[in-house]
Amino acid sequence: MGYKVNPSDEVRFDGSLISPERKRYVLLNKPKNYITTMDDDRDRRTVMDLVANATSERVYPVGRLDRNTTGLLLFTNDGELAKKLTHPKHKVRKLYHVSLNRKLEKNDLVKISENFMLDGKMVFVDAISYIENESKTEVGIEIHSGRNRIVRKIFEHFGYTVIKLDRVIFAGLTKKNLPRGHWRLLTEQEIINLKML
């Protein structure tokens, strides 16, 4: 039987006081060749190895980045917030820097910007543009979809190969002052901003 406990209640197990787990929020700038999973039966490096010392509470990745994708990955033990950040109806902003094997043709950029069908489902791209002062192989794309490998699939659908994929913005969080492979705790203001999304 379940029993509701108020924050002011004292709960003991085998005589020891149990305190509620504090909510933690850790932001990682993920490097390549790490998989987004809690553990791996093939002994590959996981993102959990990188945030092992971030907090004593057990945190989980919010969404996924595939092995070769770099950039922002949030970890938390706040299940309610994680669910909100991953559900497409909340339209959480994700901005990627994409490096392609060849120049993105202007007509393909236009086609991608308009909604289109991919694998029997509609794809909604919020924004796409060439990256200023860079070659036309460098593209910024903003989406809110959580579909697996969606950014790579979008470009493959139009005949391009993604050479590098880097998530530079996630839910208003940026990589500013966060080197690749490093993590930091979110500020109180960042946490408030996430909860207000």
NORSUL-V296553 format. One record per backbone hydrogen bond with DSSP energy under -1.0 kcal/mol. NH is the residue of the N-H (numbers start at 1). CO is the residue of the C=O. If there is no record, write none. Layout:
# NORSUL-V296553
<<NH:CO> <NH:CO>>
This chain:
# NORSUL-V296553
<<9:6> <13:16> <16:13> <18:11> <26:75> <27:184> <28:73> <29:182> <30:71> <33:67> <35:45> <37:35> <43:40> <47:35> <49:46> <51:47> <54:51> <60:76> <62:74> <69:66> <70:165> <71:30> <72:167> <73:28> <75:26> <76:60> <77:24> <79:77> <82:78> <83:79> <84:80> <85:81> <86:82> <87:83> <90:87> <91:88> <94:143> <95:169> <96:141> <97:166> <98:139> <99:164> <100:137> <101:161> <104:136> <109:105> <110:106> <111:107> <112:108> <113:109> <114:110> <116:123> <118:121> <121:118> <123:116> <126:142> <127:142> <129:140> <131:138> <134:131> <138:135> <139:98> <140:129> <141:96> <142:127> <143:94> <150:147> <153:149> <154:150> <155:151> <156:152> <157:153> <159:156> <160:155> <163:99> <164:99> <166:97> <167:70> <168:95> <169:95> <170:173> <171:93> <173:170> <178:175> <181:29> <182:179> <184:27> <186:25> <191:187> <192:188> <193:189> <194:190> <195:191> <196:192>>
